[in-house]
Amino acid sequence: MTLSRKPLAGSILAVFLVSGTAAAADGYQTPPPELAALVNAPRTPLQSLNPQRDTILQTSRPGLPGIADVSQPELRLAGLRINPGMRAASRFDFGNGLTLVDIASGKSRAVAGLPAHPRIADSQWAPDGKHAALALWGAKGVELWLLDASSAQVRRLGAFHLNAVSGRGFAWMGNQLLVKLVPTRQGPAPLKPSAPTGPNVQQSMGGKLSQTRTYPDLLKTPYDADLLDYQLDSQLALVGVDGKARPIGQPDRYLAVQPSPNRQYLLSARLQRPYSTLVPINRFPQKIEVLDLQGRSLHLVAQRPLLERMPSGNDAVETGPREVSWRADAPATLFWAEARDGGDPEVAAQVRDALYLQTAPFKQPPFKLQELASRFADIQWGRGDLALVSEYWWKTLDLKTWRVRPAEPGKPAELLNRRSSEDRYADPGSPVLISNADGQPVLQTSADGGSLYLLGDGASPDGDRPFIDRLDLAGNKTTRLWRSQAPWYEQPLAVLDDGKRALLSREQVETPSNLYLKRLDQADGLRQLTFFPHPTPQLKGVQKRQLRYKRADGVDLSATLYLPPGYDAKRDGPLPMLMWAYPAEFKSADAAGQVTDSPYRFNRIGYWGPEALLARGYAVLDDPSMPIIGVGKQEPNDSYLPQLKMDAQAAVDEVVRLGVADRDRIAIGGHSYGSFMTANLLAHTRLFRAGIARSGAFNRTLTPFGFQSEERSFWQAKDVYQTMSPFNYAEQIKDALLLIHGEADNNPGTFPLQSERMYQALQGLGGTVRLVMLPAESHGYRARESILHMLWEEDRWLDQYVKHAQPRAQEAAAQR
């Protein structure tokens, strides 16, 4: 029997026509004016306080870059994204103006001398506060500019260009600048071979289990390696405020260079071969050494090997010196941490890490500063008898802070604080750092040297209430100097005049954040320094409430509810709603139930989050708690789905109880891991009429060596990986799912393939699904056209499948 091909071809054509009609859109689309206005809203300037803490440098920011800027040529090498024309890390967000604000008087001065349409990439104050260095993207490369604070004038230094592929490319070294320059005699970039020279080979010679995440932008060929070398190649130099440059040594592949506080030495990290096609640049071999100001090697600190294989677990680290840096409060003393357990958390050990110091001229062996029972996390320097060391163990969330005495190595460390890192209510705050005369960050102490200042979020059952505390070092006792008071949300930025005054950012629900000078001993001792207007006055009157509710097993949950201006639940009835969430793992129910955010924060209605839909008449539930709790030896993800469903059910029940939403018109959405959550909730519940899943991952077998806080590999927890993957349950997704993804996603694990395969599964299964791939966009979207189109897609999707959705019972009856 002969089969005719015509009916089959016609059927296939019909499928494509239907799909094409559903997906049709002529290029980038613009959402309704009320949504587009959010993209056009003015942006708050960036603020930088000078070391003397008497002047603020404000960098104004224009609107979003266009797709033409975001689509500029880009190299993706070893985890880096590089603009080859600029010899700099790719970036698209620049400042376009500068203003100096005097804190004492509150007066502002616009900075003059910038070129037309400047693209300000970076800035840094000099230690004496008389100048600030600026990196501006010019026509042919990254230029170094100098701001004179007294005259409020800028000028370009020299005719050279900075190499900003790794770091900003400049750093103050006293009253001159240490820079990485594009070598003047460097030839053209290596040409890509016209034909392959052979296969690209990878090989493993065996070994223990190694946790290797799924990294993007890895090297693939020998040509990639040569191109990386070319881009990193830079010439060190010292540049004076007169613009004259003095070269230091010969060009090399510098990853980082840090001058010693006394400005006599340079701590450098240089990239070494062989490279890897399996891991990014931060795990490539490095030569870490001390150089003199002629570029000669004086002392080898570490020859770090290629780190393709690492022990498994989030507490695993490399062997040998790591976190190498200068001691900030000493002329020229090296500091580093070193694992004493081979870097393997599975090895039983009483001492996990040891901390070392070595003083110039580095002829004497290093001496041990402290031994730690867990992993070194951070150190803050103060003086010879004062430094703060933090250690952390991820598996138990145990966080400890010690006082050590660097100049008295025989003195035992004193435990200042110990808590669970997930316990926000117990957070004592972070010590305030200031710049010393050498421009190094050190602990700010009271005038008598006996106390530190702590700034904290002040998390509490009533929401965040930031504070300033003084910590008495002798007795390890704190005194509260100030705390944010309702109905304001105030955040301390700097402590001035030995604890008598503070620089604050201050905001209310209807008042945007501005800077204030506050006398801490006076209830009303406030002076406003900046006067930024409301960026979206058309949305004044948005209602905001902090909700507290419980899930079925008694765990406390919280969320922030937003309602449109003028809305009244009794009068207007329930609204269509968008919930937007991001799951988080916890080891205790108490910590999972802690309140986050504050009901007094300014209602900043932006384009990125769910609040944008308020402008279209939706209610919004932002950040409803989605805790996944693993108590004791149980891992959180062992019960991911049951807990996630309880979290979502509790949130839905609460907004329905309040009368602000009805069960038949609620959507769920999220970005990244929130996207993964969204697909799971659609696959395993019918709580939501639609979902928006941006830049997510849906098949956990494609991230086999862990994801989020899951440290077990696929082969250690197959059932967990399979059960958590919504791709495996695509046939159960019966509600409409909008997938949005950047085609150039640079986030480990969320490859664009994840959304493409999820779409193909749902399309093949007959599901209601739409896939939007945004050209040239990364994990977060940057181009104005992309953001506008994203809002257009979300608005249309919710309008069709949520706002005008029929009740489920009525819909089911119509289908019978």
TITIMAR-191798 format. One record per residue (C-alpha): x, y, z. Coordinates in pm, whole numbers, padded with zeros to 5 digits, always signed. Layout:
# TITIMAR-191798
XYZ ...
This chain:
# TITIMAR-191798
+00000+00000+00000 +00127+00341-00097 +00081+00626+00147 +00024+00977+00016 +00251+01243+00166 +00012+01532+00106 -00212+01500+00415 +00091+01456+00640 +00263+01760+00494 -00053+01962+00533 -00079+01859+00899 +00276+01961+00968 +00222+02294+00794 -00086+02359+01004 +00107+02298+01325 +00374+02541+01220 +00118+02800+01117 -00057+02777+01452 +00269+02798+01640 +00390+03081+01422 +00071+03280+01470 +00091+03241+01846 +00451+03350+01849 +00422+03628+01595 +00574+03962+01695 +00741+04207+01463 +01067+04274+01645 +01092+04432+01987 +00760+04539+02134 +00671+04826+02367 +00437+04768+02663 +00149+05001+02758 +00261+05354+02854 +00218+05296+03228 +00475+05014+03212 +00710+05195+02974 +00712+05488+03218 +00881+05265+03476 +01169+05202+03237 +01202+05577+03177 +01201+05668+03548 +01510+05858+03671 +01778+05652+03846 +01933+05742+04180 +02300+05850+04152 +02579+05637+04296 +02739+05776+04614 +03104+05757+04721 +03226+05904+05051 +03585+06033+05056 +03835+05897+05315 +03804+06214+05525 +03425+06159+05529 +03347+06522+05456 +03264+06503+05082 +03042+06277+04873 +03106+06210+04505 +02779+06148+04322 +02780+05975+03985 +02459+06031+03789 +02328+05752+03569 +02142+05781+03239 +01869+05551+03117 +01922+05192+03014 +02166+05118+02732 +02030+05030+02390 +02048+04687+02232 +02319+04817+01996 +02545+04875+02298 +02458+04545+02462 +02522+04363+02132 +02874+04499+02088 +03147+04243+02012 +03230+04029+02313 +03481+03756+02390 +03374+03480+02628 +03689+03323+02764 +03746+03116+03078 +03446+03262+03258 +03530+03620+03156 +03331+03840+02922 +03556+04087+02749 +03503+04385+02521 +03801+04332+02289 +03796+04687+02154 +03813+04836+02503 +04040+04572+02657 +03803+04567+02951 +03541+04348+03111 +03215+04392+02922 +02985+04645+03079 +02692+04851+02967 +02600+05069+03265 +02797+05392+03292 +02780+05721+03477 +02727+06036+03274 +02793+06315+03525 +02960+06398+03858 +02864+06615+04154 +03050+06691+04477 +02842+06733+04795 +02997+06901+05099 +02862+06729+05412 +02921+07022+05648 +02728+07278+05442 +02515+07053+05222 +02622+07250+04914 +02665+07075+04580 +02906+07149+04297 +02877+07007+03947 +03207+06870+03818 +03331+07037+03498 +03566+06919+03224 +03409+06587+03131 +03394+06505+02761 +03065+06512+02574 +02852+06206+02651 +03097+06059+02904 +03093+05691+02995 +03224+05679+03352 +03307+05320+03444 +03486+05345+03781 +03606+05594+04039 +03829+05585+04347 +03922+05853+04600 +04289+05922+04674 +04390+05857+05039 +04420+06232+05107 +04081+06308+04951 +04225+06580+04728 +04169+06384+04408 +03964+06100+04269 +04072+05880+03981 +03819+05793+03710 +03806+05533+03435 +03619+05658+03126 +03548+05453+02818 +03670+05651+02520 +03667+05591+02148 +03979+05372+02147 +03998+05230+02498 +03964+05293+02871 +04110+05630+02970 +04240+05745+03309 +04102+06079+03431 +04168+06285+03743 +03918+06485+03949 +04053+06779+04151 +03816+06803+04448 +03904+07164+04533 +03824+07301+04187 +03564+07038+04087 +03746+06995+03754 +03850+06678+03571 +04121+06619+03312 +04263+06320+03133 +04596+06175+03252 +04827+06072+02969 +04748+05934+02626 +04766+05567+02731 +04480+05321+02781 +04406+05101+03082 +04375+04726+03069 +04057+04657+03270 +03999+04297+03166 +04070+04185+03525 +03984+04456+03780 +03939+04829+03727 +04294+04876+03600 +04410+05138+03853 +04464+05185+04227 +04598+05470+04437 +04947+05426+04576 +04994+05729+04798 +04965+06039+04579 +05026+05847+04255 +04846+05567+04074 +04946+05208+04010 +04797+05115+03673 +04773+04827+03429 +04820+04960+03077 +04759+04813+02736 +05119+04753+02614 +05214+05013+02355 +05420+04771+02147 +05175+04482+02155 +05093+04356+01809 +04752+04259+01672 +04540+03992+01837 +04609+03634+01727 +04415+03529+01422 +04176+03240+01440 +04312+02947+01235 +04133+02909+00905 +04119+02532+00962 +04148+02316+01275 +04498+02200+01364 +04364+01889+01536 +04098+01763+01773 +04028+01937+02103 +04100+01677+02368 +04011+01648+02736 +04136+01371+02963 +04107+01275+03329 +04350+01036+03496 +04110+00940+03776 +04100+01043+04140 +03854+01114+04420 +03509+01260+04374 +03547+01618+04261 +03270+01877+04260 +03282+02060+03926 +02988+02288+03860 +02852+02359+03514 +03040+02677+03424 +02966+02890+03116 +03214+03059+02879 +03495+02805+02918 +03797+02780+02690 +03748+02531+02409 +04054+02547+02182 +04423+02642+02189 +04325+02956+01999 +04097+03056+02289 +04392+03021+02526 +04612+03241+02306 +04338+03501+02281 +04301+03505+02661 +04675+03565+02696 +04657+03854+02455 +04366+04021+02633 +04523+03988+02978 +04868+04107+02875 +04932+04438+03052 +05215+04672+03146 +05239+04786+03509 +05325+05152+03558 +05321+05432+03813 +05138+05747+03702 +05165+06081+03881 +04894+06346+03896 +05087+06515+03615 +05004+06221+03387 +05362+06097+03345 +05391+05718+03348 +05692+05515+03465 +05682+05149+03351 +05739+04871+03603 +05903+04558+03462 +05779+04387+03147 +05426+04315+03027 +05269+04000+03167 +04932+03834+03232 +04848+04011+03557 +04525+03908+03725 +04570+04137+04026 +04834+04372+04166 +04810+04523+04515 +05061+04780+04652 +05183+04739+05008 +05058+05004+05255 +05411+05159+05272 +05417+05172+04888 +05748+04983+04861 +05626+04648+04728 +05369+04501+04492 +05178+04179+04556 +05103+04032+04216 +04909+03734+04084 +05006+03627+03732 +04830+03371+03520 +05031+03059+03433 +04986+02776+03185 +04845+02509+03148 +04487+02628+03118 +04169+02425+03144 +03858+02363+02938 +03674+02242+03249 +03698+02527+03501 +03709+02910+03480 +04008+03140+03518 +03993+03167+03897 +04103+02802+03913 +04387+02835+03661 +04749+02819+03781 +04877+03141+03938 +05215+03266+04044 +05170+03484+04353 +05477+03685+04445 +05610+04011+04583 +05773+04249+04335 +05979+04561+04389 +05898+04886+04209 +06120+04786+03919 +05915+04471+03864 +06178+04231+04000 +06060+03928+04195 +06162+03948+04562 +05960+03670+04721 +05752+03379+04593 +05441+03345+04809 +05273+03058+04625 +05284+02871+04298 +04922+02767+04278 +04851+02469+04050 +04559+02413+03818 +04253+02334+04033 +04052+02105+03807 +03993+01860+04090 +03870+01983+04427 +03730+01789+04721 +03352+01760+04726 +03137+01985+04943 +03075+02354+04999 +03336+02360+05278 +03607+02236+05040 +03900+02466+04958 +04230+02445+04776 +04551+02348+04951 +04838+02594+04994 +04816+02969+05060 +04484+03134+04967 +04326+03475+05032 +04674+03626+05008 +04679+04001+05081 +04859+04273+05272 +04789+04339+05636 +04611+04676+05609 +04745+04829+05932 +05113+04742+05888 +05376+04877+05645 +05446+04555+05453 +05321+04231+05607 +05170+03948+05406 +04866+03757+05529 +04714+03431+05407 +04502+03134+05510 +04600+02772+05455 +04400+02451+05493 +04535+02201+05747 +04294+01923+05648 +04392+01902+05283 +04097+02125+05203 +03865+01825+05238 +03566+01866+05473 +03524+01487+05484 +03859+01450+05661 +03826+01447+06040 +04032+01733+06182 +04036+01954+06490 +04211+02231+06295 +04072+02315+05951 +04256+02637+05867 +04557+02827+05992 +04630+03197+05941 +04981+03323+05874 +05172+03652+05867 +05509+03727+05710 +05682+04065+05733 +05913+04230+05480 +06184+04168+05374 +06039+03813+05393 +06363+03651+05508 +06212+03510+05825 +05963+03223+05807 +05595+03313+05848 +05443+03297+06196 +05106+03154+06278 +04844+03408+06381 +04558+03168+06463 +04426+02816+06412 +04060+02770+06322 +03823+02480+06375 +03635+02571+06056 +03705+02772+05740 +03852+03121+05737 +03589+03369+05617 +03722+03722+05668 +03964+03943+05858 +03941+04313+05944 +04257+04488+06060 +04276+04757+06325 +04611+04785+06500 +04877+04569+06665 +04645+04449+06939 +04324+04440+06736 +04199+04245+06437 +03872+04060+06388 +03873+03712+06234 +03558+03536+06114 +03537+03162+06055 +03249+02965+05906 +03136+02609+05847 +02876+02585+05573 +02749+02243+05673 +02640+02360+06018 +02604+02734+05938 +02825+02801+06242 +02972+03153+06227 +03226+03277+06482 +03407+03609+06523 +03732+03636+06719 +03951+03917+06841 +04319+03850+06772 +04633+04051+06848 +04864+04044+06543 +05157+04201+06730 +05120+03960+07023 +05122+03610+06870 +05135+03441+07210 +04803+03591+07321 +04501+03361+07277 +04214+03473+07056 +03897+03598+07227 +03558+03483+07102 +03336+03789+07047 +03032+03632+06884 +02896+03295+06774 +02570+03236+06595 +02401+03056+06309 +02453+03249+05986 +02082+03209+05902 +01971+03367+06232 +01917+03728+06123 +01765+03828+06457 +02094+03746+06634 +02317+03933+06390 +02527+04179+06596 +02609+04392+06292 +02928+04453+06100 +03220+04664+06225 +03263+05003+06060 +03573+05040+05845 +03747+05366+05757 +04049+05450+05540 +04376+05514+05721 +04648+05752+05602 +04772+05486+05358 +04428+05448+05205 +04379+05104+05361 +04049+04989+05519 +04085+04951+05896 +03850+04922+06193 +03703+05249+06315 +03760+05279+06689 +03646+05534+06944 +03877+05822+07037 +04013+05628+07337 +04067+05317+07122 +03855+05102+07352 +03546+05056+07137 +03431+04964+06788 +03121+05075+06602 +02877+04821+06456 +02617+04879+06185 +02336+04625+06145 +02007+04560+05967 +01829+04516+06298 +01612+04227+06182 +01318+04172+06415 +00961+04036+06417 +00852+04391+06327 +01081+04403+06024 +01428+04548+05972 +01521+04842+06198 +01886+04932+06127 +02105+05038+06420 +02440+05176+06533 +02605+05008+06833 +02927+05077+07020 +03114+04760+07121 +03332+04788+07431 +03632+04567+07359 +03734+04518+07721 +03402+04373+07831 +03259+04263+07492 +02944+04463+07571 +02741+04670+07327 +02565+05001+07381 +02294+05110+07139 +02364+05458+07007 +02078+05479+06760 +01804+05276+06593 +01575+05346+06300 +01229+05447+06414 +00891+05403+06248 +00746+05532+06023 +01090+05581+05861 +01339+05331+05728 +01683+05477+05800 +02013+05308+05720 +02346+05424+05867 +02627+05466+05613 +02905+05623+05824 +02975+05710+06187 +03122+06060+06234 +03269+06269+06518 +03348+05979+06750 +02993+05852+06748 +02820+06189+06783 +02690+06209+06425 +02609+05970+06144 +02547+05982+05772 +02213+05814+05697 +01999+05721+05403 +01637+05789+05497 +01312+05690+05330 +00941+05635+05385 +00678+05444+05194 +00598+05756+04983 +00938+05932+05021 +01241+05816+04821 +01576+05758+04986 +01795+06065+05045 +02107+06135+05248 +02088+06305+05587 +02332+06416+05853 +02206+06303+06194 +02311+06403+06546 +02276+06082+06745 +02217+06260+07078 +01918+06458+06946 +01580+06320+06849 +01534+06578+06573 +01895+06663+06487 +01860+06603+06113 +01985+06790+05807 +01898+06677+05456 +02189+06664+05208 +02031+06533+04888 +01689+06597+04736 +01610+06321+04488 +01248+06338+04369 +00998+06057+04358 +01095+05858+04044 +00739+05739+03972 +00497+06000+04108 +00218+05848+03901 +00222+05553+04143 +00205+05746+04466 -00054+05593+04693 +00049+05229+04637 -00053+05039+04950 +00205+04820+05125 +00154+04566+05403 +00383+04318+05574 +00198+03988+05616 +00258+03717+05877 +00096+03376+05837 +00171+03005+05894 +00203+02705+05672 +00032+02374+05751 +00312+02239+05972 +00322+02556+06184 +00627+02725+06030 +00594+03104+06037 +00596+03272+05697 +00596+03633+05580 +00547+03835+05261 +00506+04192+05138 +00167+04274+04989 +00130+04562+04742 -00207+04696+04629 -00282+04961+04362 -00352+05322+04467 -00708+05379+04583 -00794+05010+04605 -01037+04895+04874 -01094+04521+04915 -01447+04551+05056 -01555+04796+04789 -01363+04665+04486 -01342+04293+04556 -01048+04062+04482 -00792+04155+04216 -00587+03942+03978 -00256+03876+04154 +00107+03805+04070 +00319+03627+04331 +00696+03649+04288 +00925+03434+04500 +01265+03268+04545 +01305+02957+04764 +01569+02950+05037 +01718+02661+05232 +01730+02659+05613 +01845+02429+05890 +01587+02543+06144 +01220+02636+06135 +01282+02932+06367 +01527+03090+06123 +01297+03015+05828 +01016+03204+05999 +01211+03523+06059 +01075+03840+05901 +01274+04010+05626 +01246+04360+05482 +01066+04655+05641 +00712+04792+05598 +00857+05145+05595 +01084+05115+05292 +01011+05338+04996 +00774+05187+04740 +01026+05179+04457 +00816+05048+04171 +01071+04940+03914 +01066+04742+03593 +01254+04433+03713 +01035+04298+03991 +00669+04208+04009 +00566+04551+04143 +00553+04680+03784 +00217+04503+03743 +00062+04736+04003 +00046+04989+03721 -00186+04750+03536 -00427+04694+03824 -00283+04376+03973 -00222+04298+04338 +00134+04183+04402 +00265+03949+04670 +00640+04000+04672 +00886+03757+04827 +00641+03527+05003 +00851+03296+05220 +00937+02971+05044 +01162+02803+05303 +01294+02453+05244 +01403+02324+05585 +01635+02036+05666 +01657+01971+06039 +01954+01788+06184 +02109+01543+05940 +01822+01576+05693 +01906+01776+05383 +01651+02046+05290 +01603+01913+04939 +01506+01567+05066 +01158+01711+05115 +01170+01999+04864 +00837+01938+04690 +00615+01881+04997 +00755+02192+05162 +00731+02405+04848 +00367+02309+04805 +00291+02394+05167 +00463+02733+05126 +00260+02817+04815 -00066+02690+04959 -00022+02905+05269 +00045+03218+05062 -00260+03159+04843 -00482+03090+05142 -00369+03412+05313 -00438+03649+05022 -00774+03484+04960 -00858+03517+05332 -00772+03888+05313 -01009+03929+05019 -00746+04083+04789 -00722+03789+04548 -00937+03500+04430 -00806+03149+04373 -00891+03152+04004 -00676+03454+03911 -00333+03413+04071 -00006+03378+03879 +00331+03267+04012 +00667+03389+03884 +01034+03409+03955 +01381+03461+03816 +01663+03204+03816 +01595+02965+04107 +01255+03133+04135 +01194+03023+03776 +01272+02664+03874 +01024+02702+04163 +00760+02836+03925 +00777+02535+03694 +00765+02297+03990 +00454+02462+04133 +00278+02442+03797 +00380+02077+03763 +00271+01967+04110 -00022+02196+04199 -00316+02371+04037 -00286+02673+04265 -00195+02911+03982 -00350+02998+03649 -00019+03091+03486 +00351+03117+03547 +00639+03342+03441 +00975+03167+03451 +01275+03387+03369 +01629+03253+03314 +01575+02926+03493 +01692+02565+03502 +01444+02280+03484 +01646+01959+03444 +01881+01899+03737 +02067+01618+03562 +02222+01900+03355 +02371+02041+03679 +02499+01708+03816 +02757+01841+04062 +02524+02051+04274 +02303+02360+04249 +02208+02636+04490 +02305+02497+04833 +02274+02132+04726 +02627+01994+04760 +02556+01629+04680 +02617+01518+04325 +02354+01357+04105 +02513+01016+04162 +02488+01060+04540 +02124+01175+04540 +01962+01056+04215 +01610+01052+04355 +01644+01410+04480 +01769+01539+04145 +01501+01354+03952 +01216+01449+04183 +01313+01816+04190 +01333+01845+03810 +01007+01988+03669 +01122+01876+03323 +01049+01519+03437 +00689+01614+03511 +00621+01837+03213 +00313+01632+03125 +00156+01747+03454 +00184+02120+03368 -00171+02212+03268 -00152+02590+03315 +00008+02851+03090 +00385+02897+03127 +00583+03191+02985 +00956+03117+02952 +01198+03410+02909 +01573+03360+02883 +01881+03556+02776 +02055+03393+02481 +02393+03477+02640 +02317+03364+02998 +02645+03362+03193 +02515+03207+03516 +02641+02859+03610 +02365+02606+03556 +02104+02822+03383 +02217+02761+03028 +01967+02878+02762 +01931+02512+02667 +01730+02463+02987 +01444+02685+02870 +01468+02561+02512 +01428+02197+02618 +01147+02281+02859 +00962+02459+02580 +01011+02166+02342 +00876+01926+02602 +00564+02131+02674 +00503+02211+02308 +00529+01844+02218 +00295+01750+02501 +00036+02003+02386 +00089+02246+02672 +00024+02620+02668 +00374+02765+02661 +00568+03051+02505 +00947+03081+02480 +01109+03425+02446 +01486+03425+02386 +01639+03771+02429 +01937+03829+02197 +02270+03932+02356 +02122+03922+02707 +02292+03761+03004 +02137+03622+03325 +02000+03966+03404 +01864+04167+03110 +02023+04504+03036 +01911+04657+02707 +01624+04902+02705 +01458+04716+02418 +01485+04384+02604 +01333+04523+02925 +01045+04687+02738 +00979+04368+02547 +00994+04161+02868 +00724+04383+03022 +00516+04355+02704 +00535+03975+02717 +00449+03956+03086 +00159+04198+03056 +00005+04014+02759 +00050+03672+02921 -00110+03773+03250 -00388+03962+03074 -00484+03657+02872 -00439+03380+03125 -00497+03549+03461 -00683+03881+03452 -00952+03753+03216 -00943+03388+03316 -01272+03213+03368 -01326+03039+03704 -01185+02687+03686 -01524+02527+03750 -01681+02726+03466 -01390+02645+03236 -01416+02274+03316 -01789+02276+03249 -01734+02442+02911 -01486+02170+02813 -01726+01886+02896 
